[in-house]
Amino acid sequence: MYPRSFDYVAAGSIEEAVGVLASNPGAKVMSGGMSLIPMMKLRLLSPETVVDIGRIGGLDTIEDKGDYISIGALVRHGAVASSALIGEHAKALQQAASWTGDPQVRNRGTLCGALAHADLAADTPAAALALGATMVAQGPGGTREIAAADFFVDSLMSALSPDEILVEARIPKRGGGSAYDKLGRRGGHSDYAVAGVAAWVSVSDGVVADCSIGITGVGTKPTLAVGSMEAMTGQGANGITAAADRALEGVTVLEDLYGSEAYKSHLAKVYTRRALEQAFAAAG
Ligand SMILES: Cc1cc2nc3c(=O)[nH]c(=O)nc-3n(C[C@H](O)[C@H](O)[C@H](O)COP(=O)(O)OP(=O)(O)OC[C@H]3O[C@@H](n4cnc5c(N)ncnc54)[C@H](O)[C@@H]3O)c2cc1C
């Protein structure tokens, strides 16, 4: 199906793009177009104006900023997956990006676009949650920072205002170890997550001093597994099973085409355990 007709603006700067958004309520930003265009073709979304930020220079860099890694708005999944810097400090994100879609999607889709899209089964939001990412949004009044824990509001809804653009994702270099593991909709690691879990842990004297766990695919939005985080803190590797058992505290599990509530609940625990085991081993 063809999308409804729309005005197309190729913005030359973020300021110009924000201006178009602010003066055209209902306008949508396009980065890689990997989700926006299919939604428009299916007529799930029919914006009157599309603001393409894909030609703006200087937004496609991954930079070491000392205590955090800066990932620009136009950094593609493939660049995240192949970055040695991200592999060293944010393994969970590298893994999630490398299992996002197929090579075409990874070569075109952007990390910031996927975070802003906030799909309930997307991979990278779980990693952003576990790694304690900060989102930098730019709107008519300037920039503001949003913690990942506050960013994913509901299915396909982020904390961004309609006239804001996610210009950067910041990943803190917190030490420790992290991992992402998932069951994809087509089995293995391909496609959106039926259940996906990212875990970050820091270990001191054999026990977890701090940890964050992000779950995707099973509930209404990518979310922190607060029960598992509480259970894991202060425990050694033998605490992982108990922590996995609390993976769904505060999560409303959704039954869908890919699994019953019971099946997805089971998967959430299995993948929490697997992600924690890998993160714990990496941190040790
Ligand atoms: C065939 C296929 C398979 C896929 N498989 C997976 C998968 O396995 N796992 C997974 O997680 N995802 C998967 N995806 C989704 C895809 O990875 C992301 O949705 C995509 O990368 C989003 O980035 P984009 O740059 O293409 O965003 P776009 O499509 O350009 O935009 C998506 C949405 O986010 C908004 N947006 C984009 N960029 C910004 C920004 N900088 N600031 C504010 N709003 C913004 C747009 O307005 C739009 O609403 C798949 C997609 C396809 C087409």
The ligand as a MOL file (V3000), in Angstrom:
LIG
                    3D

  0  0  0     0  0            999 V3000
M  V30 BEGIN CTAB
M  V30 COUNTS 53 58 0 0 0
M  V30 BEGIN ATOM
M  V30 1 C 12.3060 -5.7960 8.5930 0
M  V30 2 C 12.5660 -5.1440 9.9240 0
M  V30 3 C 13.0440 -5.9110 10.9670 0
M  V30 4 C 13.2940 -5.3200 12.2220 0
M  V30 5 N 13.7670 -6.1200 13.2150 0
M  V30 6 C 14.0210 -5.5570 14.4270 0
M  V30 7 C 14.5620 -6.3450 15.4940 0
M  V30 8 O 14.8400 -7.5370 15.3660 0
M  V30 9 N 14.7640 -5.7340 16.6750 0
M  V30 10 C 14.5000 -4.4000 16.8630 0
M  V30 11 O 14.7200 -3.9030 17.9620 0
M  V30 12 N 14.0160 -3.6310 15.8740 0
M  V30 13 C 13.7730 -4.1750 14.6630 0
M  V30 14 N 13.2870 -3.3890 13.6530 0
M  V30 15 C 13.0090 -1.9340 13.9110 0
M  V30 16 C 14.1590 -1.0750 13.5640 0
M  V30 17 O 15.3680 -1.5290 14.0450 0
M  V30 18 C 13.9850 0.3040 14.2020 0
M  V30 19 O 12.6690 0.6470 14.3270 0
M  V30 20 C 14.6480 1.3170 13.3970 0
M  V30 21 O 16.0250 1.0880 13.4040 0
M  V30 22 C 14.3410 2.7050 13.9090 0
M  V30 23 O 15.3370 3.6020 13.4870 0
M  V30 24 P 15.1430 4.5100 12.2170 0
M  V30 25 O 16.3140 5.3990 12.1960 0
M  V30 26 O 14.9080 3.6960 10.9910 0
M  V30 27 O 13.8100 5.3130 12.6380 0
M  V30 28 P 12.6420 5.8590 11.7200 0
M  V30 29 O 11.9500 4.7450 11.0500 0
M  V30 30 O 13.1430 6.9650 10.8760 0
M  V30 31 O 11.6890 6.4680 12.8670 0
M  V30 32 C 10.9890 5.6140 13.7400 0
M  V30 33 C 10.1430 6.4710 14.6890 0
M  V30 34 O 10.9820 7.2000 15.5790 0
M  V30 35 C 10.8980 8.6020 15.3400 0
M  V30 36 N 12.2660 9.0920 15.3290 0
M  V30 37 C 13.2920 8.6090 14.5820 0
M  V30 38 N 14.4350 9.2140 14.8950 0
M  V30 39 C 14.1320 10.1110 15.8480 0
M  V30 40 C 14.9070 11.0380 16.5950 0
M  V30 41 N 16.2400 11.1430 16.4150 0
M  V30 42 N 14.2750 11.8140 17.5120 0
M  V30 43 C 12.9430 11.6940 17.7010 0
M  V30 44 N 12.1610 10.8230 17.0440 0
M  V30 45 C 12.7550 10.0350 16.1300 0
M  V30 46 C 10.1680 8.7620 14.0140 0
M  V30 47 O 9.4160 9.9650 13.9570 0
M  V30 48 C 9.2940 7.5360 13.9890 0
M  V30 49 O 8.1420 7.7570 14.7590 0
M  V30 50 C 13.0300 -3.9370 12.4040 0
M  V30 51 C 12.5650 -3.1560 11.3310 0
M  V30 52 C 12.3270 -3.7400 10.1090 0
M  V30 53 C 11.8430 -2.8840 8.9720 0
M  V30 END ATOM
M  V30 BEGIN BOND
M  V30 1 1 1 2
M  V30 2 1 2 3
M  V30 3 2 2 52
M  V30 4 2 3 4
M  V30 5 1 4 5
M  V30 6 1 4 50
M  V30 7 2 5 6
M  V30 8 1 6 7
M  V30 9 1 6 13
M  V30 10 2 7 8
M  V30 11 1 7 9
M  V30 12 1 9 10
M  V30 13 2 10 11
M  V30 14 1 10 12
M  V30 15 2 12 13
M  V30 16 1 13 14
M  V30 17 1 14 15
M  V30 18 1 14 50
M  V30 19 1 15 16
M  V30 20 1 16 17
M  V30 21 1 16 18
M  V30 22 1 18 19
M  V30 23 1 18 20
M  V30 24 1 20 21
M  V30 25 1 20 22
M  V30 26 1 22 23
M  V30 27 1 23 24
M  V30 28 2 24 25
M  V30 29 1 24 26
M  V30 30 1 24 27
M  V30 31 1 27 28
M  V30 32 2 28 29
M  V30 33 1 28 30
M  V30 34 1 28 31
M  V30 35 1 31 32
M  V30 36 1 32 33
M  V30 37 1 33 34
M  V30 38 1 33 48
M  V30 39 1 34 35
M  V30 40 1 35 36
M  V30 41 1 35 46
M  V30 42 1 36 37
M  V30 43 1 36 45
M  V30 44 2 37 38
M  V30 45 1 38 39
M  V30 46 1 39 40
M  V30 47 2 39 45
M  V30 48 1 40 41
M  V30 49 2 40 42
M  V30 50 1 42 43
M  V30 51 2 43 44
M  V30 52 1 44 45
M  V30 53 1 46 47
M  V30 54 1 46 48
M  V30 55 1 48 49
M  V30 56 2 50 51
M  V30 57 1 51 52
M  V30 58 1 52 53
M  V30 END BOND
M  V30 END CTAB
M  END
